[in-house]
Amino acid sequence: MVRWANLNLVDWLNQAKPASVRRVLEIIDLAQHAHRIAEEAGTAASDAQYFSCKCRVGTVLSKLNDALFRYNCKASIRFYGASLHRHYLPVAKRGERPEIVAVAFLIEHLALVHRVRRCLECQRWFFGITEHQKYCGDNCRKRHAARGAEFLEQRRLYMRGYRQKQKATDMRAKKLVERGK
């Protein structure tokens, strides 16, 4: 699924025209917001908290369903049983197929929509393999870590010790050369 998401959604988000990406990003943001509220409703301790979540998710889902209406498909997101459920039948217009595929993927895999993220380092879109993944790959993760204050402080201390060892080695070598004369 990650490979499919990268080929059909993430690559498109990183290359597509700004207007179509903006529309899909609005759907992603609304779906992620609805997902957070639905998770909160699932852990609600009282009926009052649950109904508060239900009211808030209703507002978000109204906006989400309005955004989905543009795609000439029968798509809607509904809330029942403390979770989100999808109902859709997409119909692609000519030239909008990649956008429709991206939206259909988001609707079909609504529980995983929170894994569509921007890399903290390069700002490219990626589909997170794990819940906590923040970078699109090892290179970005390492590059970001190499610029962090903690890494720079560790590097400064390491280099200070390294230079002192080098200086001591040089002094020892000079003394040995002087004894040999």
C-alpha atoms as a printed R data frame, in Angstrom:
    type eleno elety resid chain resno       x      y       z
1   ATOM     1    CA   MET     A     1   0.000  0.000   0.000
2   ATOM     2    CA   VAL     A     2   2.861  2.402   0.790
3   ATOM     3    CA   ARG     A     3   4.306  1.892  -2.688
4   ATOM     4    CA   TRP     A     4   0.922  2.473  -4.312
5   ATOM     5    CA   ALA     A     5   0.398  5.618  -2.221
6   ATOM     6    CA   ASN     A     6   3.831  6.916  -3.182
7   ATOM     7    CA   LEU     A     7   3.257  6.262  -6.888
8   ATOM     8    CA   ASN     A     8  -0.297  7.563  -7.121
9   ATOM     9    CA   LEU     A     9  -0.675 10.162  -4.404
10  ATOM    10    CA   VAL     A    10   2.647 11.396  -3.077
11  ATOM    11    CA   ASP     A    11   4.411 11.683  -6.446
12  ATOM    12    CA   TRP     A    12   1.398 13.529  -7.811
13  ATOM    13    CA   LEU     A    13   1.322 15.915  -4.806
14  ATOM    14    CA   ASN     A    14   5.003 16.710  -5.349
15  ATOM    15    CA   GLN     A    15   4.621 17.343  -9.114
16  ATOM    16    CA   ALA     A    16   1.072 18.474  -9.847
17  ATOM    17    CA   LYS     A    17  -0.345 21.918 -10.592
18  ATOM    18    CA   PRO     A    18  -0.863 24.128  -7.539
19  ATOM    19    CA   ALA     A    19  -4.656 24.491  -7.897
20  ATOM    20    CA   SER     A    20  -5.375 20.759  -7.983
21  ATOM    21    CA   VAL     A    21  -2.883 20.093  -5.175
22  ATOM    22    CA   ARG     A    22  -4.481 22.815  -3.067
23  ATOM    23    CA   ARG     A    23  -7.883 21.163  -3.494
24  ATOM    24    CA   VAL     A    24  -6.549 17.736  -2.502
25  ATOM    25    CA   LEU     A    25  -4.598 19.221   0.430
26  ATOM    26    CA   GLU     A    26  -7.809 20.783   1.704
27  ATOM    27    CA   ILE     A    27  -9.391 17.326   1.630
28  ATOM    28    CA   ILE     A    28  -6.350 15.850   3.414
29  ATOM    29    CA   ASP     A    29  -6.463 18.538   6.126
30  ATOM    30    CA   LEU     A    30 -10.191 18.131   6.698
31  ATOM    31    CA   ALA     A    31  -9.941 14.326   6.727
32  ATOM    32    CA   GLN     A    32  -7.051 14.443   9.211
33  ATOM    33    CA   HIS     A    33  -9.016 16.831  11.434
34  ATOM    34    CA   ALA     A    34 -12.095 14.585  11.283
35  ATOM    35    CA   HIS     A    35  -9.926 11.557  12.045
36  ATOM    36    CA   ARG     A    36  -8.487 13.232  15.179
37  ATOM    37    CA   ILE     A    37 -11.988 14.119  16.411
38  ATOM    38    CA   ALA     A    38 -13.225 10.571  15.709
39  ATOM    39    CA   GLU     A    39 -10.311  9.133  17.717
40  ATOM    40    CA   GLU     A    40 -11.183 11.524  20.544
41  ATOM    41    CA   ALA     A    41 -14.814 10.325  20.391
42  ATOM    42    CA   GLY     A    42 -13.639  6.712  20.602
43  ATOM    43    CA   THR     A    43 -11.916  7.442  23.908
44  ATOM    44    CA   ALA     A    44 -14.639  9.735  25.310
45  ATOM    45    CA   ALA     A    45 -15.282  9.066  28.984
46  ATOM    46    CA   SER     A    46 -18.839 10.388  29.028
47  ATOM    47    CA   ASP     A    47 -21.812 10.821  26.757
48  ATOM    48    CA   ALA     A    48 -21.377 14.597  26.905
49  ATOM    49    CA   GLN     A    49 -17.820 14.321  25.542
50  ATOM    50    CA   TYR     A    50 -18.979 11.913  22.835
51  ATOM    51    CA   PHE     A    51 -21.804 14.218  21.686
52  ATOM    52    CA   SER     A    52 -19.443 17.199  21.757
53  ATOM    53    CA   CYS     A    53 -17.132 15.276  19.407
54  ATOM    54    CA   LYS     A    54 -20.099 14.309  17.256
55  ATOM    55    CA   CYS     A    55 -21.107 17.977  16.845
56  ATOM    56    CA   ARG     A    56 -17.552 19.062  15.999
57  ATOM    57    CA   VAL     A    57 -17.023 16.227  13.526
58  ATOM    58    CA   GLY     A    58 -20.342 17.090  11.866
59  ATOM    59    CA   THR     A    59 -19.044 20.582  11.039
60  ATOM    60    CA   VAL     A    60 -15.773 19.245   9.659
61  ATOM    61    CA   LEU     A    61 -17.513 16.520   7.645
62  ATOM    62    CA   SER     A    62 -19.859 19.084   6.135
63  ATOM    63    CA   LYS     A    63 -16.835 21.001   4.811
64  ATOM    64    CA   LEU     A    64 -15.182 17.768   3.695
65  ATOM    65    CA   ASN     A    65 -18.254 16.579   1.814
66  ATOM    66    CA   ASP     A    66 -18.564 20.007   0.158
67  ATOM    67    CA   ALA     A    67 -14.949 19.690  -1.025
68  ATOM    68    CA   LEU     A    68 -15.657 16.179  -2.344
69  ATOM    69    CA   PHE     A    69 -18.751 17.368  -4.214
70  ATOM    70    CA   ARG     A    70 -16.512 19.045  -6.825
71  ATOM    71    CA   TYR     A    71 -15.292 15.690  -8.115
72  ATOM    72    CA   ASN     A    72 -18.514 14.683  -9.820
73  ATOM    73    CA   CYS     A    73 -18.704 11.573  -7.741
74  ATOM    74    CA   LYS     A    74 -21.031 10.287  -5.150
75  ATOM    75    CA   ALA     A    75 -18.671 10.553  -2.222
76  ATOM    76    CA   SER     A    76 -19.365 11.320   1.367
77  ATOM    77    CA   ILE     A    77 -17.918 10.634   4.760
78  ATOM    78    CA   ARG     A    78 -20.246  9.669   7.573
79  ATOM    79    CA   PHE     A    79 -19.742  9.313  11.287
80  ATOM    80    CA   TYR     A    80 -21.307  6.449  13.201
81  ATOM    81    CA   GLY     A    81 -20.125  3.953  15.762
82  ATOM    82    CA   ALA     A    82 -17.366  6.363  16.946
83  ATOM    83    CA   SER     A    83 -15.563  6.125  13.616
84  ATOM    84    CA   LEU     A    84 -15.588  7.539  10.108
85  ATOM    85    CA   HIS     A    85 -17.067  5.564   7.231
86  ATOM    86    CA   ARG     A    86 -16.673  6.271   3.542
87  ATOM    87    CA   HIS     A    87 -19.215  6.031   0.773
88  ATOM    88    CA   TYR     A    88 -18.168  6.909  -2.759
89  ATOM    89    CA   LEU     A    89 -18.432  6.197  -6.450
90  ATOM    90    CA   PRO     A    90 -15.883  8.420  -8.289
91  ATOM    91    CA   VAL     A    91 -16.383  9.463 -11.896
92  ATOM    92    CA   ALA     A    92 -13.297 11.032 -13.506
93  ATOM    93    CA   LYS     A    93 -13.584 13.979 -15.838
94  ATOM    94    CA   ARG     A    94 -11.164 14.189 -18.734
95  ATOM    95    CA   GLY     A    95  -7.745 15.373 -17.526
96  ATOM    96    CA   GLU     A    96  -8.610 15.033 -13.835
97  ATOM    97    CA   ARG     A    97  -7.844 11.328 -13.493
98  ATOM    98    CA   PRO     A    98  -4.761 11.699 -11.236
99  ATOM    99    CA   GLU     A    99  -6.651 14.067  -8.956
100 ATOM   100    CA   ILE     A   100  -9.650 11.713  -8.819
101 ATOM   101    CA   VAL     A   101  -7.336  8.764  -8.077
102 ATOM   102    CA   ALA     A   102  -5.712 10.735  -5.249
103 ATOM   103    CA   VAL     A   103  -9.087 11.676  -3.768
104 ATOM   104    CA   ALA     A   104 -10.422  8.121  -4.145
105 ATOM   105    CA   PHE     A   105  -7.334  6.777  -2.359
106 ATOM   106    CA   LEU     A   106  -7.838  9.248   0.486
107 ATOM   107    CA   ILE     A   107 -11.470  8.272   0.839
108 ATOM   108    CA   GLU     A   108 -10.758  4.550   0.594
109 ATOM   109    CA   HIS     A   109  -7.957  4.679   3.162
110 ATOM   110    CA   LEU     A   110  -9.384  7.301   5.467
111 ATOM   111    CA   ALA     A   111  -7.890  5.644   8.540
112 ATOM   112    CA   LEU     A   112  -4.410  6.181   7.055
113 ATOM   113    CA   VAL     A   113  -4.860  9.759   5.853
114 ATOM   114    CA   HIS     A   114  -2.864 11.042   8.838
115 ATOM   115    CA   ARG     A   115   0.213  9.335   7.343
116 ATOM   116    CA   VAL     A   116   0.267 11.690   4.359
117 ATOM   117    CA   ARG     A   117   2.831 14.216   5.568
118 ATOM   118    CA   ARG     A   118   5.442 16.760   4.566
119 ATOM   119    CA   CYS     A   119   9.077 15.973   5.245
120 ATOM   120    CA   LEU     A   120  10.445 18.286   7.953
121 ATOM   121    CA   GLU     A   121  13.700 18.688   6.008
122 ATOM   122    CA   CYS     A   122  12.918 18.928   2.270
123 ATOM   123    CA   GLN     A   123   9.167 19.750   2.484
124 ATOM   124    CA   ARG     A   124   8.290 17.030  -0.047
125 ATOM   125    CA   TRP     A   125   5.179 14.952   0.519
126 ATOM   126    CA   PHE     A   126   5.508 11.329   1.642
127 ATOM   127    CA   PHE     A   127   3.363  8.527   2.990
128 ATOM   128    CA   GLY     A   128   4.586  7.571   6.472
129 ATOM   129    CA   ILE     A   129   5.349  3.883   6.884
130 ATOM   130    CA   THR     A   130   5.098  4.249  10.659
131 ATOM   131    CA   GLU     A   131   2.969  6.447  12.912
132 ATOM   132    CA   HIS     A   132   5.945  8.541  14.044
133 ATOM   133    CA   GLN     A   133   7.853  8.990  10.763
134 ATOM   134    CA   LYS     A   134   8.749 12.648  10.172
135 ATOM   135    CA   TYR     A   135  11.164 12.464   7.235
136 ATOM   136    CA   CYS     A   136  10.803 11.065   3.727
137 ATOM   137    CA   GLY     A   137  14.026  9.067   4.000
138 ATOM   138    CA   ASP     A   138  17.322  8.484   5.787
139 ATOM   139    CA   ASN     A   139  19.129 11.290   3.968
140 ATOM   140    CA   CYS     A   140  16.653 13.927   5.156
141 ATOM   141    CA   ARG     A   141  16.577 12.490   8.676
142 ATOM   142    CA   LYS     A   142  20.379 12.576   8.930
143 ATOM   143    CA   ARG     A   143  20.639 16.019   7.323
144 ATOM   144    CA   HIS     A   144  18.088 17.405   9.778
145 ATOM   145    CA   ALA     A   145  19.844 15.783  12.744
146 ATOM   146    CA   ALA     A   146  23.231 17.157  11.625
147 ATOM   147    CA   ARG     A   147  21.849 20.699  11.878
148 ATOM   148    CA   GLY     A   148  20.234 20.296  15.291
149 ATOM   149    CA   ALA     A   149  21.529 22.157  18.352
150 ATOM   150    CA   GLU     A   150  22.067 18.908  20.258
151 ATOM   151    CA   PHE     A   151  24.150 17.387  17.451
152 ATOM   152    CA   LEU     A   152  26.210 20.572  17.037
153 ATOM   153    CA   GLU     A   153  26.968 20.681  20.767
154 ATOM   154    CA   GLN     A   154  28.032 17.007  20.756
155 ATOM   155    CA   ARG     A   155  30.159 17.641  17.677
156 ATOM   156    CA   ARG     A   156  31.811 20.683  19.313
157 ATOM   157    CA   LEU     A   157  32.728 18.658  22.417
158 ATOM   158    CA   TYR     A   158  33.998 15.762  20.322
159 ATOM   159    CA   MET     A   159  36.191 18.035  18.207
160 ATOM   160    CA   ARG     A   160  37.577 19.754  21.306
161 ATOM   161    CA   GLY     A   161  38.656 16.362  22.708
162 ATOM   162    CA   TYR     A   162  39.958 15.237  19.307
163 ATOM   163    CA   ARG     A   163  42.127 18.341  18.916
164 ATOM   164    CA   GLN     A   164  43.532 17.929  22.430
165 ATOM   165    CA   LYS     A   165  44.462 14.313  21.632
166 ATOM   166    CA   GLN     A   166  46.087 15.410  18.366
167 ATOM   167    CA   LYS     A   167  48.046 18.097  20.189
168 ATOM   168    CA   ALA     A   168  49.222 15.584  22.829
169 ATOM   169    CA   THR     A   169  50.261 13.120  20.087
170 ATOM   170    CA   ASP     A   170  52.230 15.854  18.290
171 ATOM   171    CA   MET     A   171  53.976 16.876  21.530
172 ATOM   172    CA   ARG     A   172  54.905 13.249  22.251
173 ATOM   173    CA   ALA     A   173  56.284 12.843  18.750
174 ATOM   174    CA   LYS     A   174  58.400 16.009  19.090
175 ATOM   175    CA   LYS     A   175  59.853 14.795  22.412
176 ATOM   176    CA   LEU     A   176  60.743 11.438  20.885
177 ATOM   177    CA   VAL     A   177  62.489 13.169  17.967
178 ATOM   178    CA   GLU     A   178  64.421 15.429  20.379
179 ATOM   179    CA   ARG     A   179  65.566 12.417  22.468
180 ATOM   180    CA   GLY     A   180  66.770 10.645  19.341
181 ATOM   181    CA   LYS     A   181  69.115 13.486  18.394
